[in-house]
Structures are given as C-alpha cells and as structure tokens.
Amino acid sequence: MKVIADLCVIPLGVGVSVSEYVAACEKVLKKAKLKIQLHAYGTNIEGEWDKVFGAIKKCHQVVHQMGAPRITTTLKFGTRTDRTQTMADKIKSVKKKL
C-alpha cells in the first residue's frame, strides 16, 4: 500500500540546534530510496507502507545512536484506495485552485 507521510523528528536533551539530527534522518530516508521533500518543520515522505515506516524506525535508531536520549516525533500520514496520488499531485491540485 502506498502512503504519504509528514514526519517531524525532534531529539530532546541535545541542545537547541537539531539540524545535524535532521540531516542524519534525511540521509536515512534518501538511502531507503524514498521520495522525500524537506520543509521548514519536517519532511514529506512518499512510498510503500513498510518501506516508509521501516525508514522512520531507522531514523529513530540513528538519532539515538548520535546521543539523543529522548525523541519526540510527530507523524501524519494518509493512504488512498480509490486512486493513486503523489505528493506532487496534491500540490498541483491546490495550486490549480489558486
């Protein structure tokens, strides 16, 4: 099943700047060969369910290995059975209405 997810991983107990942890997570998602789109407060991910959620688990493992004692994550995701839809399709649909 295809899924589009919005992921925001926040390591706690590592100081104010978290960009190095975000970058590490981005590398995990790229290595998993998922379609990703970084934005100011997270990353959109598109792919097969198991691959997406496996990569999210790997993000947590990597961030903990980097020394983050605690992580809080916000995850929104959606699936469709009526038709195939990509992240680009969703954006295009909104822009068409502007």
C-alpha positions as a Markdown table, in Angstrom:
| # | Residue | x | y | z |
|---|---|---|---|---|
| 1 | Met | 0.0 | 0.0 | 0.0 |
| 2 | Lys | 1.3 | 3.5 | -0.9 |
| 3 | Val | 1.5 | 6.1 | 1.8 |
| 4 | Ile | 2.3 | 9.8 | 2.0 |
| 5 | Ala | 3.6 | 10.9 | 5.4 |
| 6 | Asp | 4.7 | 14.1 | 7.1 |
| 7 | Leu | 7.5 | 13.4 | 9.6 |
| 8 | Cys | 9.0 | 15.7 | 12.3 |
| 9 | Val | 11.6 | 14.1 | 14.5 |
| 10 | Ile | 12.7 | 16.2 | 17.5 |
| 11 | Pro | 15.6 | 14.9 | 19.6 |
| 12 | Leu | 15.5 | 16.0 | 23.2 |
| 13 | Gly | 18.4 | 16.6 | 25.6 |
| 14 | Val | 20.8 | 17.6 | 22.8 |
| 15 | Gly | 20.7 | 21.4 | 23.0 |
| 16 | Val | 18.9 | 24.0 | 20.9 |
| 17 | Ser | 20.1 | 23.2 | 17.4 |
| 18 | Val | 18.9 | 19.9 | 15.9 |
| 19 | Ser | 19.9 | 20.3 | 12.3 |
| 20 | Glu | 22.6 | 17.6 | 12.5 |
| 21 | Tyr | 20.0 | 15.1 | 13.6 |
| 22 | Val | 17.6 | 16.2 | 10.9 |
| 23 | Ala | 20.3 | 15.8 | 8.3 |
| 24 | Ala | 21.1 | 12.3 | 9.6 |
| 25 | Cys | 17.4 | 11.4 | 9.3 |
| 26 | Glu | 17.3 | 12.8 | 5.8 |
| 27 | Lys | 20.3 | 10.6 | 4.9 |
| 28 | Val | 18.4 | 7.5 | 6.2 |
| 29 | Leu | 15.3 | 8.4 | 4.1 |
| 30 | Lys | 17.5 | 9.0 | 0.9 |
| 31 | Lys | 19.3 | 5.7 | 1.5 |
| 32 | Ala | 15.9 | 4.0 | 1.6 |
| 33 | Lys | 15.3 | 5.5 | -1.9 |
| 34 | Leu | 12.0 | 7.1 | -0.8 |
| 35 | Lys | 10.6 | 10.2 | -2.4 |
| 36 | Ile | 11.2 | 13.0 | 0.2 |
| 37 | Gln | 10.6 | 16.7 | 0.4 |
| 38 | Leu | 12.2 | 18.6 | 3.2 |
| 39 | His | 10.3 | 21.6 | 4.6 |
| 40 | Ala | 10.8 | 24.0 | 7.4 |
| 41 | Tyr | 9.2 | 21.8 | 10.1 |
| 42 | Gly | 9.7 | 18.3 | 8.8 |
| 43 | Thr | 9.8 | 16.1 | 5.8 |
| 44 | Asn | 7.2 | 14.7 | 3.5 |
| 45 | Ile | 7.7 | 11.1 | 2.5 |
| 46 | Glu | 6.1 | 9.1 | -0.2 |
| 47 | Gly | 6.5 | 5.3 | -0.8 |
| 48 | Glu | 5.3 | 1.8 | 0.1 |
| 49 | Trp | 4.0 | 1.5 | 3.7 |
| 50 | Asp | 6.6 | -1.0 | 5.0 |
| 51 | Lys | 9.5 | 0.9 | 3.5 |
| 52 | Val | 8.3 | 4.3 | 4.8 |
| 53 | Phe | 7.7 | 3.0 | 8.4 |
| 54 | Gly | 10.9 | 1.0 | 8.3 |
| 55 | Ala | 12.9 | 4.1 | 7.4 |
| 56 | Ile | 11.1 | 6.1 | 10.2 |
| 57 | Lys | 12.2 | 3.4 | 12.7 |
| 58 | Lys | 15.7 | 3.6 | 11.3 |
| 59 | Cys | 15.7 | 7.5 | 11.8 |
| 60 | His | 14.9 | 6.9 | 15.5 |
| 61 | Gln | 17.7 | 4.4 | 15.8 |
| 62 | Val | 20.3 | 6.7 | 14.2 |
| 63 | Val | 19.3 | 9.7 | 16.2 |
| 64 | His | 19.5 | 7.7 | 19.4 |
| 65 | Gln | 22.9 | 6.4 | 18.3 |
| 66 | Met | 24.0 | 10.0 | 17.8 |
| 67 | Gly | 23.4 | 10.6 | 21.6 |
| 68 | Ala | 19.8 | 11.8 | 21.8 |
| 69 | Pro | 18.5 | 10.2 | 25.0 |
| 70 | Arg | 14.9 | 11.0 | 24.0 |
| 71 | Ile | 13.0 | 11.7 | 20.8 |
| 72 | Thr | 9.5 | 13.0 | 20.2 |
| 73 | Thr | 8.0 | 12.6 | 16.8 |
| 74 | Thr | 5.0 | 14.0 | 15.0 |
| 75 | Leu | 3.7 | 11.9 | 12.2 |
| 76 | Lys | 0.8 | 12.5 | 9.9 |
| 77 | Phe | 0.1 | 10.1 | 7.1 |
| 78 | Gly | -2.6 | 9.2 | 4.6 |
| 79 | Thr | -3.5 | 6.4 | 2.2 |
| 80 | Arg | -6.0 | 6.1 | -0.7 |
| 81 | Thr | -7.7 | 3.2 | -2.2 |
| 82 | Asp | -9.7 | 5.0 | -4.8 |
| 83 | Arg | -6.8 | 6.1 | -6.9 |
| 84 | Thr | -3.0 | 6.7 | -6.9 |
| 85 | Gln | -1.9 | 10.1 | -5.7 |
| 86 | Thr | 1.6 | 11.5 | -5.2 |
| 87 | Met | 2.9 | 14.5 | -3.2 |
| 88 | Ala | 3.2 | 16.4 | -6.5 |
| 89 | Asp | -0.4 | 15.6 | -7.4 |
| 90 | Lys | -1.6 | 17.0 | -4.1 |
| 91 | Ile | 0.4 | 20.3 | -4.5 |
| 92 | Lys | -0.7 | 20.6 | -8.1 |
| 93 | Ser | -4.4 | 20.3 | -7.2 |
| 94 | Val | -4.2 | 23.1 | -4.7 |
| 95 | Lys | -2.1 | 25.4 | -7.0 |
| 96 | Lys | -4.7 | 24.9 | -9.7 |
| 97 | Lys | -7.3 | 26.4 | -7.5 |
| 98 | Leu | -5.2 | 29.5 | -6.6 |
